[in-house]
């Protein structure tokens, strides 16, 4: 559970000032990815000196603010020790660990590869953080760590019981984070994201970009089961604000659920996308996949206690994504 002074649950340390990120070196793993690109821009805007590490070059849409806060990009695979050492050097204040294999179905097909990318890499990054004297470590986690324990409204106290290798590797990463927090003083926050969406996700394989591709191709979306399973969708802007909150808030550690707090069914999401695009979409019902949670309904009250709140509605967020995809299609025409 997230803890405040002397182990109290969810109680912010109101007597301590927020950490100023100005001039602080912050390493962002996966900084060229969907969430990472937004995080880098936000940290630069906060005055941090950002170092990214990724297997891919930085995307063209990533903002590099003018001034002295240039971004240093380390290109390479974190499974290589030399890449970890090059990215995390003495003087690093904090790490935002986003790099991971995040596709659930791929994790079922390749559990060992998922373990290596998610658990082995997380341990290597944490160990380097310990050696370099890093003070704070923010891990991108997921509510899939609870899996079999997913009944009713999910909170930080839900028992771990992942249903897929992806969920299991994130649960293992949370345990490693807890260990390095307790044994070595690396303040660790595991942000359990729900379904993240927003601009810049054209390469992702989650349901929102799939719907956009379906609209562009005039094809059909494969919906697992009856489509009535509910999910929580949180905008990337709100995810970024949660990451910044975790970095700046002294005393915050442990798992924190980050979601909109309002779940909708897959079919309801299709309706929202249809309205944003102004065009009907076809769906094709297929058998459900193993490891799918029947419902994801989250309680984000702990995050709210620490000063975070989701600000982007699903309708506004989907409209922004639809506008971006429409613009990109116009450029490609």
VOMI-959330 format. One record per residue (C-alpha): residue number from 1; y negated, x, z. Coordinates in Angstrom, 1 decimal, always signed. Layout:
  seq   north    east      up
  NUM       Y       X       Z
...
***
This chain:
  seq   north    east      up
    1    +0.0    +0.0    +0.0
    2    -3.6    +1.1    -0.6
    3    -4.9    +2.4    +2.7
    4    -8.3    +2.7    +4.4
    5    -9.2    +4.5    +7.6
    6    -6.2    +5.1    +9.9
    7    -3.8    +3.3    +7.6
    8    -5.6    +0.0    +7.4
    9    -4.7    -1.9    +4.2
   10    -7.3    -2.4    +1.5
   11   -10.3    -1.7    +3.8
   12   -13.0    +0.4    +2.0
   13   -14.6    +3.3    +3.8
   14   -18.0    +1.8    +3.8
   15   -19.4    +4.6    +5.9
   16   -18.7    +7.2    +3.3
   17   -20.8    +7.6    +0.1
   18   -19.2    +7.2    -3.3
   19   -18.3   +10.5    -4.9
   20   -20.8   +11.7    -7.5
   21   -19.1   +12.7   -10.7
   22   -22.1   +14.6   -12.0
   23   -21.1   +18.1   -13.0
   24   -17.5   +17.5   -11.8
   25   -14.7   +18.8   -14.0
   26   -12.3   +15.9   -14.7
   27    -9.2   +16.3   -16.8
   28    -8.0   +13.3   -18.8
   29    -4.5   +13.5   -20.1
   30    -3.9   +11.4   -23.2
   31    -7.6   +11.6   -23.8
   32    -7.2   +10.8   -27.5
   33    -5.3    +7.6   -26.9
   34    -6.6    +4.0   -26.8
   35    -7.5    +4.0   -23.1
   36    -8.2    +7.7   -22.9
   37   -11.0    +7.6   -25.5
   38   -12.8    +4.9   -23.5
   39   -12.3    +6.8   -20.3
   40   -13.7   +10.0   -21.8
   41   -16.9    +8.3   -23.0
   42   -17.4    +6.6   -19.6
   43   -16.9    +9.9   -17.7
   44   -19.4   +11.7   -20.0
   45   -21.8    +8.9   -19.3
   46   -21.3    +9.5   -15.6
   47   -22.3   +13.1   -16.0
   48   -18.8   +14.6   -15.6
   49   -17.6   +17.7   -17.5
   50   -14.5   +16.4   -19.2
   51   -11.4   +18.2   -20.4
   52    -8.9   +16.3   -22.4
   53    -5.3   +17.2   -23.3
   54    -3.4   +15.4   -26.0
   55    -1.0   +16.1   -28.8
   56    -3.4   +14.5   -31.2
   57    -7.0   +15.4   -32.1
   58    -9.8   +13.2   -30.6
   59   -10.3   +10.0   -32.5
   60   -13.4    +9.6   -34.6
   61   -14.7    +6.7   -32.6
   62   -14.9    +8.5   -29.3
   63   -18.4    +8.9   -28.1
   64   -19.7   +12.4   -27.2
   65   -23.0   +11.7   -25.4
   66   -25.9   +14.0   -26.2
   67   -26.8   +16.6   -23.6
   68   -24.9   +19.2   -21.7
   69   -21.7   +17.1   -21.1
   70   -19.6   +18.2   -24.0
   71   -15.9   +17.5   -24.1
   72   -13.4   +20.3   -24.1
   73   -10.2   +19.3   -26.0
   74    -6.9   +21.0   -25.3
   75    -4.5   +20.2   -28.1
   76    -0.8   +20.4   -27.2
   77    +2.2   +18.8   -25.6
   78    +2.2   +18.6   -21.8
   79    +5.9   +19.3   -21.7
   80    +4.8   +22.9   -22.4
   81    +3.7   +24.7   -19.2
   82    +1.1   +26.7   -21.1
   83    -0.6   +23.5   -22.1
   84    -0.7   +22.2   -18.5
   85    -2.1   +25.5   -17.3
   86    -4.7   +25.6   -20.0
   87    -6.0   +22.1   -19.2
   88    -5.9   +22.2   -15.4
   89    -7.8   +25.3   -14.2
   90    -9.4   +26.3   -10.9
   91   -12.4   +24.2   -10.2
   92   -10.9   +21.0   -11.6
   93   -12.1   +18.1    -9.3
   94    -9.9   +15.3   -10.5
   95    -7.2   +14.3   -13.0
   96    -6.8   +11.0   -14.9
   97    -3.2   +11.0   -16.0
   98    -2.8    +8.6   -19.0
   99    -0.4   +10.5   -21.2
  100    +3.0    +8.8   -21.3
  101    +5.6    +7.1   -23.5
  102    +4.5    +3.5   -23.0
  103    +6.6    +1.5   -25.4
  104    +9.2    -0.6   -23.4
  105   +11.6    -1.1   -26.3
  106   +11.5    +2.6   -27.2
  107   +12.3    +3.5   -23.6
  108   +15.4    +1.4   -23.8
  109   +16.4    +3.2   -27.0
  110   +15.5    +6.7   -25.6
  111   +15.7    +6.7   -21.8
  112   +16.0   +10.5   -21.6
  113   +13.0   +11.1   -23.8
  114   +11.0    +8.6   -21.8
  115   +12.0   +10.3   -18.6
  116   +10.9   +13.7   -19.9
  117    +7.5   +12.4   -21.1
  118    +6.8   +10.3   -18.1
  119    +8.5   +11.8   -15.0
  120    +8.9   +15.5   -15.9
  121    +5.4   +15.7   -17.2
  122    +3.9   +13.8   -14.3
  123    +5.6   +16.3   -11.9
  124    +4.3   +19.2   -13.8
  125    +0.7   +17.9   -13.9
  126    +0.9   +17.1   -10.1
  127    +2.2   +20.5    -9.3
  128    -0.5   +22.2   -11.3
  129    -3.0   +19.9    -9.5
  130    -1.7   +21.2    -6.2
  131    -2.0   +24.8    -7.3
  132    -5.5   +24.4    -8.6
  133    -6.8   +22.5    -5.6
  134    -7.5   +19.3    -7.3
  135    -8.8   +16.6    -4.9
  136    -8.0   +13.4    -6.7
  137    -5.4   +12.2    -9.1
  138    -5.4    +8.8   -10.9
  139    -2.1    +7.7   -12.4
  140    -1.9    +5.0   -15.1
  141    +1.0    +2.8   -13.8
  142    +2.2    -0.7   -14.5
  143    +3.4    -3.8   -12.9
  144    +6.7    -3.3   -14.6
  145    +7.6    -1.1   -11.6
  146    +8.4    -4.2    -9.7
  147   +10.6    -5.9   -12.4
  148   +13.4    -7.6   -10.5
  149   +11.0    -8.1    -7.6
  150    +8.6   -10.0    -9.8
  151    +8.6   -13.4    -8.2
  152    +5.5   -15.5    -7.7
  153    +2.1   -13.7    -7.6
  154    +2.5    -9.9    -7.8
  155    +0.7    -7.7    -5.3
  156    +0.9    -4.1    -4.2
  157    +3.6    -5.1    -1.6
  158    +6.1    -6.4    -4.2
  159    +9.4    -4.5    -3.9
  160   +10.1    -2.0    -6.6
  161   +12.9    -3.0    -9.0
  162   +12.2    -1.9   -12.6
  163   +14.2    -3.5   -15.4
  164   +13.6    -0.9   -18.1
  165   +13.5    +2.9   -18.3
  166    +9.8    +2.6   -18.8
  167    +9.3    +0.7   -15.6
  168   +11.7    +3.1   -13.8
  169    +9.8    +6.2   -14.9
  170    +6.5    +4.7   -13.8
  171    +8.0    +3.9   -10.4
  172    +9.3    +7.4   -10.1
  173    +5.9    +8.8   -11.0
  174    +4.4    +6.6    -8.2
  175    +6.8    +8.1    -5.7
  176    +5.8   +11.7    -6.8
  177    +2.2   +10.8    -6.5
  178    +2.8    +9.4    -3.0
  179    +4.6   +12.7    -2.1
  180    +1.8   +14.9    -3.3
  181    -0.7   +12.7    -1.5
  182    +1.1   +12.9    +1.8
  183    +2.4   +16.5    +1.7
  184    -0.4   +18.3    -0.1
  185    -3.5   +16.2    +0.2
  186    -3.9   +15.4    -3.5
  187    -5.5   +11.9    -3.1
  188    -3.4    +9.8    -5.5
  189    -4.2    +6.3    -6.8
  190    -1.6    +4.5    -9.0
  191    -3.4    +1.8   -11.0
  192    -0.9    -0.8   -12.0
  193    -2.3    -2.2   -15.2
  194    -1.3    -5.5   -16.7
  195    -1.5    -5.8   -20.6
  196    -4.5    -3.8   -21.6
  197    -6.3    -4.7   -24.8
  198    -9.7    -4.0   -26.4
  199   -11.4    -2.2   -29.3
  200    -9.8    +1.0   -30.6
  201    -6.2    -0.2   -30.3
  202    -5.3    -0.3   -34.0
  203    -2.4    +2.1   -33.5
  204    -0.9    +0.3   -30.6
  205    +2.2    -1.9   -30.8
  206    +1.3    -4.4   -28.2
  207    +0.9    -8.1   -28.8
  208    -2.8    -8.2   -29.5
  209    -2.8    -5.7   -32.4
  210    +0.4    -7.2   -33.7
  211    -1.4   -10.5   -34.0
  212    -4.3    -8.8   -35.8
  213    -1.8    -7.2   -38.3
  214    -0.1   -10.6   -38.8
  215    -3.4   -12.2   -39.7
  216    -4.2    -9.3   -42.1
  217    -0.8    -9.5   -43.8
  218    -0.4   -13.3   -43.6
  219    +3.0   -12.7   -42.1
  220    +4.5   -14.1   -38.9
  221    +4.6   -12.9   -35.3
  222    +8.0   -12.5   -33.7
  223    +7.8   -14.3   -30.3
  224   +10.5   -13.6   -27.9
  225   +12.1   -16.7   -26.6
  226   +10.1   -19.9   -26.3
  227    +6.7   -18.1   -26.0
  228    +6.0   -19.8   -22.7
  229    +6.3   -16.6   -20.6
  230    +3.0   -15.8   -19.1
  231    +1.2   -12.5   -19.0
  232    -2.1   -11.1   -17.6
  233    -4.4    -9.5   -20.2
  234    -7.1    -7.1   -18.9
  235    -9.8    -5.7   -21.1
  236   -10.1    -1.9   -21.5
  237   -13.7    -2.0   -20.3
  238   -12.4    -3.4   -17.0
  239    -9.6    -0.8   -16.9
  240   -12.1    +2.0   -17.3
  241   -14.3    +0.7   -14.5
  242   -11.2    +0.6   -12.3
  243   -10.4    +4.3   -13.1
  244   -14.0    +5.3   -12.3
  245   -13.8    +3.3    -9.1
  246   -10.6    +5.2    -8.1
  247   -12.2    +8.5    -8.8
  248   -15.4    +7.8    -6.9
  249   -14.0    +6.0    -3.9
  250   -13.0    +8.3    -1.0
  251   -10.1    +7.1    +1.1
  252    -8.6    +4.9    -1.7
  253    -4.9    +5.9    -2.3
  254    -1.6    +4.3    -3.2
  255    -0.9    +1.5    -5.7
  256    -3.6    -0.9    -6.8
  257    -3.0    -3.8    -9.1
  258    -5.5    -4.0   -12.0
  259    -5.5    -7.2   -13.9
  260    -7.7   -10.1   -14.9
  261    -6.1   -12.4   -12.3
  262    -5.7   -15.1   -14.9
  263    -2.4   -15.3   -16.8
  264    -1.7   -17.1   -20.1
  265    +1.4   -17.8   -22.2
  266    +2.1   -15.9   -25.4
  267    +1.5   -19.2   -27.3
  268    -1.8   -19.7   -25.5
  269    -2.8   -16.1   -26.6
  270    -2.0   -17.0   -30.2
  271    -4.4   -19.9   -29.9
  272    -7.2   -17.7   -28.6
  273    -6.7   -15.2   -31.4
  274    -6.6   -18.0   -34.0
  275    -9.9   -19.2   -32.7
  276   -11.5   -15.8   -32.8
  277   -10.2   -15.1   -36.3
  278   -10.9   -18.6   -37.6
  279    -7.5   -18.6   -39.3
  280    -4.1   -20.0   -38.4
  281    -1.2   -17.7   -37.5
  282    +2.5   -18.2   -38.0
  283    +5.0   -17.4   -35.3
  284    +8.7   -16.8   -35.5
  285   +10.8   -17.4   -32.4
  286   +13.5   -14.7   -31.8
  287   +15.9   -14.1   -28.9
  288   +14.3   -12.5   -25.8
  289   +14.8    -8.8   -25.3
  290   +16.5    -7.3   -22.2
  291   +14.2    -6.3   -19.5
  292   +11.5    -8.8   -20.2
  293    +9.8   -10.2   -17.1
  294    +9.6   -14.0   -17.2
  295    +6.1   -14.1   -15.7
  296    +3.4   -11.7   -14.8
  297    +0.8   -13.3   -12.5
  298    -1.1   -10.8   -10.4
  299    -3.2   -10.7    -7.3
  300    -6.1    -8.3    -7.8
  301    -7.7    -8.9    -4.4
  302    -7.1    -5.4    -3.1
  303    -9.1    -3.9    -6.0
  304   -11.8    -6.4    -5.5
  305   -12.0    -5.4    -1.8
  306   -12.8    -1.9    -3.0
  307   -15.6    -3.1    -5.2
  308   -13.9    -3.7    -8.6
  309   -14.0    -6.9   -10.5
  310   -12.9    -7.9   -14.1
  311   -16.0    -8.8   -16.1
  312   -14.7    -9.5   -19.6
  313   -13.1   -12.9   -20.3
  314   -10.1   -13.1   -22.6
  315   -12.1   -15.1   -25.1
  316   -14.9   -12.6   -25.3
  317   -12.6    -9.7   -25.3
  318   -10.4   -11.0   -28.1
  319   -13.5   -11.9   -30.1
  320   -14.6    -8.3   -29.9
  321   -11.3    -7.0   -31.1
  322   -11.3    -9.5   -33.9
  323   -14.7    -8.4   -35.0
  324   -13.7    -4.8   -35.0
  325   -10.6    -5.5   -37.1
  326   -12.7    -7.6   -39.5
  327   -15.1    -4.7   -39.9
  328   -12.4    -2.1   -40.5
  329   -10.7    -4.4   -43.1
  330   -14.1    -4.7   -44.9
  331   -14.5    -0.9   -45.0
  332   -11.0    -0.5   -46.4
  333   -11.4    -3.1   -49.1
***
